[in-house]
Amino acid sequence: MMDDQENSRRLRSEENFNIKSDCLFCTNYAKSNKKKRGGDVWDVKTLDFQDTIIRKCKERNDLWGIAVLGRIEHIIIYGLSKEAVLKLFRTSSEFRPVIEIFNGAEPDKNEISTRGEQALILLNNGIPLEGLDILRFRKFTQKVCTSKTSVQVETLPPTTAAFLYHTLRTYLQTQIWLGNNELNPVDWGWEVTNNKLYPIRTHLLPAPEPLLKVVRCNCRQNCDSKRCTCRKHGLDCSQGCGACRGTCSNSSALNENDDDVSEN
């Protein structure tokens, strides 16, 4: 495995990297089935491909992995394309000063969070100073009134609590690109679990507590996959669940009891 310094030079941001013809992994020239030179390569446009990249980055848990995770996160952020960001950067005199703070070497987390929220509101054509939570609610009501299907929450702007950590990770990633490797990822939107870095999603519950009590699964097996409604939403199974009644592998109470037994 190459060291972090070499990995950091093998990213697609390099001037000599052509995303249309070069391999995302080894950066060498690769051919599609219509070309005559290079190794075989096929276009993959599924979420499974993206999930594989994210998993490999987390397994590597090095500077290369963090950089690629940052790029993926920036690309898929709440349905906004990089083209939309660049267009706003070129045309909006208000947007450029807002994001200039990410280039600064003396970070102020509160100011970075505020500027990041302002930038996302501008990208979503929001009203200045209305806040992400109000913008999210307004977008939701618009979609409810105009959509013929259920509203997909991933198409909405994030909550303020969730976007806070994304903004911190954006600052960290920007500083790494600028050559500043002195910042600790744990202080900038990441947490360490089992000796690996994982992005912090939010510090709030996924929904109000009364609503969380309504969510329940009806699994007939051990609730150990994302098929389980509770596990899918990051919730523990409870006595209100249809079959497991909170006695499955997705129950924190059960895990705590197992720990007590093992200690005894």
Secondary structure as GFF3:
##gff-version 3
##sequence-region A 1 264
A	DSSP	alpha_helix	4	9	.	.	.	ID=ss1
A	DSSP	beta_strand	30	31	.	.	.	ID=ss2
A	DSSP	beta_strand	39	40	.	.	.	ID=ss3
A	DSSP	alpha_helix	47	60	.	.	.	ID=ss4
A	DSSP	alpha_helix	63	75	.	.	.	ID=ss5
A	DSSP	three_ten_helix	77	79	.	.	.	ID=ss6
A	DSSP	alpha_helix	82	91	.	.	.	ID=ss7
A	DSSP	alpha_helix	95	99	.	.	.	ID=ss8
A	DSSP	three_ten_helix	100	103	.	.	.	ID=ss9
A	DSSP	alpha_helix	109	123	.	.	.	ID=ss10
A	DSSP	alpha_helix	132	146	.	.	.	ID=ss11
A	DSSP	three_ten_helix	153	155	.	.	.	ID=ss12
A	DSSP	alpha_helix	160	177	.	.	.	ID=ss13
A	DSSP	three_ten_helix	185	187	.	.	.	ID=ss14
A	DSSP	beta_strand	190	193	.	.	.	ID=ss15
A	DSSP	beta_strand	196	199	.	.	.	ID=ss16
A	DSSP	alpha_helix	209	212	.	.	.	ID=ss17
A	DSSP	alpha_helix	229	232	.	.	.	ID=ss18
A	DSSP	alpha_helix	252	263	.	.	.	ID=ss19
###
